[in-house]
């Protein structure tokens, strides 16, 4: 049950024209990703605009994903929030829905102590009784998990099984691996390098519109075909950089919609949307990369 690895799509949360969660499009995206060979989903994370979702929306994404992915792919539901109580409620909802695991950013904004972070995670795991993936994203949370800090979490929260490592120091992948953690890189542009460093997989947003690129990297690497893995990684990295140039969240929704012929809506404010000119520019360059 606790064996997580491979290509995990950090899925978007599509919205209707009225800004409401679009359940049918969300389900369609997940089924398409499964058909493309992904091993699982990171639901309501950063790419899914997690901190802009209501608690009931997060729980609904968990319910739909658990139903769609049953016996087909892993579901890891991100339950992080501004308060421990909110994270606990979402964790309970994810567990009731049938999620395989939960993920959680540390408490942020109020500069938590190490012990308060451990206490936060313990409350969340105790509520869900599911495996926990720590979400190491210091760029947004202001908290970076060092090996020393992860030792405290593992000791205080026995349900901790892994980490999504989105920090800059790839050296820590080695340390986290040696601590017995299942390490996923959050950098889709560095998937191949992370695998070589001991990561078990990748979790990132660009996998949602073009999952086959990362599936190709993983399969080629697993089969010892480094030349093919390197070729696919180069194309994947170029796509990640293109999306970052235009505004990652809006570009991810736009490209997903175009490739699957659905309307994913626009990001919720304060995340910016793309102008018509930028949409055309981005799609033109994506086409030249061969992903449209």
Residue pairs with C-beta under 8 A, 6 or more apart in sequence:
1 100
1 131
2 101
2 131
2 161
2 182
3 182
4 39
4 40
4 74
4 76
4 100
4 101
4 131
4 133
4 161
4 162
4 182
4 184
4 200
4 201
5 39
5 182
5 200
5 201
6 38
6 39
6 40
6 200
6 201
6 218
7 37
7 38
7 39
7 40
7 201
7 202
7 207
7 211
7 214
7 215
7 218
8 38
8 39
8 40
8 41
8 42
8 74
8 76
8 184
8 201
8 202
8 203
8 207
9 33
9 38
9 40
9 41
9 42
9 203
9 205
9 207
9 208
9 211
10 41
10 42
10 45
10 46
10 47
10 48
10 186
10 203
10 204
10 205
10 207
10 208
11 26
11 29
11 30
11 33
11 41
11 42
11 43
11 47
11 48
11 65
11 208
12 29
12 47
12 48
12 49
12 205
12 208
12 249
12 252
12 253
12 256
12 264
13 21
13 26
13 44
13 48
13 49
13 53
13 57
13 61
14 21
14 22
14 25
14 26
14 29
14 253
14 256
14 257
14 262
14 263
14 264
14 265
15 21
15 22
15 264
15 265
15 266
15 268
16 22
16 265
17 263
17 265
19 265
19 268
21 53
21 57
21 60
21 61
22 263
22 264
22 265
23 60
23 64
25 262
25 263
25 264
26 61
26 64
27 64
27 68
28 260
28 262
29 208
29 256
29 260
29 262
29 264
30 41
30 64
30 65
30 68
30 69
30 73
31 68
32 260
33 41
33 73
33 207
33 208
33 211
34 68
34 69
34 72
34 73
36 211
36 212
36 215
37 211
37 212
37 215
37 219
38 73
38 207
38 211
38 214
38 215
39 73
39 74
39 201
40 69
40 73
40 74
40 75
40 76
40 100
41 65
41 69
41 73
41 74
41 75
41 76
42 48
42 76
42 78
42 103
42 164
42 203
43 61
43 62
43 65
43 75
43 76
43 77
43 78
43 99
44 50
44 53
44 57
44 58
44 61
44 62
44 77
44 78
44 79
45 78
45 103
45 135
45 203
46 137
46 140
46 205
47 204
47 205
47 208
47 248
47 249
47 252
48 61
48 78
49 249
49 267
49 268
49 271
50 58
50 78
50 80
51 80
51 81
51 82
52 267
52 268
52 271
53 61
55 81
55 86
55 89
55 90
55 93
58 77
58 78
58 79
58 90
58 93
58 94
59 90
59 93
59 94
59 97
61 77
62 75
62 77
62 90
62 93
62 94
62 97
62 99
63 93
63 97
63 98
65 75
65 77
65 97
65 99
66 75
66 97
66 98
66 99
67 98
69 75
70 98
74 100
74 101
75 98
75 99
75 100
75 101
76 99
76 100
76 101
76 102
76 103
76 133
76 203
77 90
77 94
77 97
77 99
77 101
77 102
77 103
78 102
78 103
78 104
78 105
78 135
79 87
79 90
79 91
79 94
79 102
79 103
79 104
79 124
79 128
80 87
80 103
80 104
80 105
80 106
80 135
81 87
81 90
82 107
82 108
82 109
83 107
84 107
84 119
84 120
84 123
84 124
87 104
87 120
87 123
87 124
88 123
88 124
88 127
91 102
91 104
91 124
91 125
91 127
91 128
91 130
92 127
92 128
94 102
94 128
94 130
95 102
95 127
95 128
95 129
95 130
99 130
100 130
100 131
101 130
101 131
101 132
101 133
101 161
102 124
102 125
102 128
102 130
102 131
102 132
102 133
103 132
103 133
103 134
103 135
103 164
104 120
104 121
104 124
104 132
104 133
104 134
104 135
105 135
105 137
105 140
105 141
105 143
106 112
106 117
106 120
106 121
106 134
106 135
106 141
106 143
106 145
107 116
107 117
107 120
108 140
108 141
108 142
108 143
109 142
111 142
112 120
112 143
114 149
114 152
115 152
117 143
117 149
117 153
118 152
118 153
118 156
118 157
119 156
121 132
121 134
121 153
121 156
121 157
121 160
122 156
122 157
124 132
125 132
125 157
125 159
125 160
129 159
130 159
131 159
131 160
131 161
131 162
132 157
132 159
132 160
132 161
132 162
133 160
133 161
133 162
133 163
133 164
133 182
133 184
134 145
134 150
134 153
134 160
134 162
134 163
134 164
135 163
135 164
135 166
136 144
136 145
136 163
136 164
136 165
136 166
136 167
136 186
137 164
137 166
137 167
137 186
138 144
138 166
138 167
139 166
144 167
145 153
145 163
145 167
146 172
147 172
147 175
147 176
147 179
150 163
150 176
150 179
150 181
151 179
153 160
154 160
154 179
154 180
154 181
160 181
161 181
161 182
162 181
162 182
162 183
162 184
162 200
163 176
163 181
163 182
163 183
163 184
164 184
164 185
164 186
164 203
165 172
165 173
165 176
165 183
165 184
165 185
165 186
165 194
165 199
166 185
166 186
166 187
170 185
170 190
170 193
170 194
170 197
171 197
173 183
173 185
173 194
173 197
173 198
173 199
174 197
174 198
176 183
176 198
177 183
177 197
177 198
177 199
178 198
182 200
182 201
183 194
183 198
183 199
183 200
184 199
184 200
184 201
184 202
184 203
185 191
185 194
185 199
185 201
185 202
185 203
185 204
186 202
186 203
186 204
187 194
187 202
187 204
188 202
188 204
188 205
188 206
188 207
188 214
188 236
188 237
188 240
189 236
189 237
189 240
189 241
190 237
191 199
191 202
191 204
191 214
191 217
191 218
191 233
191 236
192 217
192 221
192 229
192 230
192 233
194 202
195 217
195 218
195 221
201 218
202 214
202 218
204 214
204 240
205 243
205 248
205 249
205 252
206 213
206 214
206 236
206 239
206 240
206 243
206 252
207 213
207 214
208 252
208 256
209 252
209 255
209 256
209 258
209 259
209 260
209 291
210 236
210 239
210 255
210 259
210 291
213 232
213 235
213 236
213 239
213 291
214 232
214 236
216 228
216 229
216 232
217 229
217 232
217 233
217 236
220 226
220 228
220 229
220 232
221 229
235 289
235 290
238 289
239 286
239 289
239 291
242 251
242 282
242 285
242 286
242 289
243 251
243 252
243 255
243 282
246 274
246 278
246 281
246 282
247 272
247 274
247 278
249 267
249 271
250 266
250 267
250 271
250 272
250 273
250 274
251 274
251 282
253 264
253 265
253 266
253 267
254 264
254 274
254 279
254 282
254 283
255 282
255 283
255 286
255 291
255 292
256 262
256 264
257 263
257 264
258 283
258 292
259 291
259 292
266 273
267 273
274 282
283 292
286 292
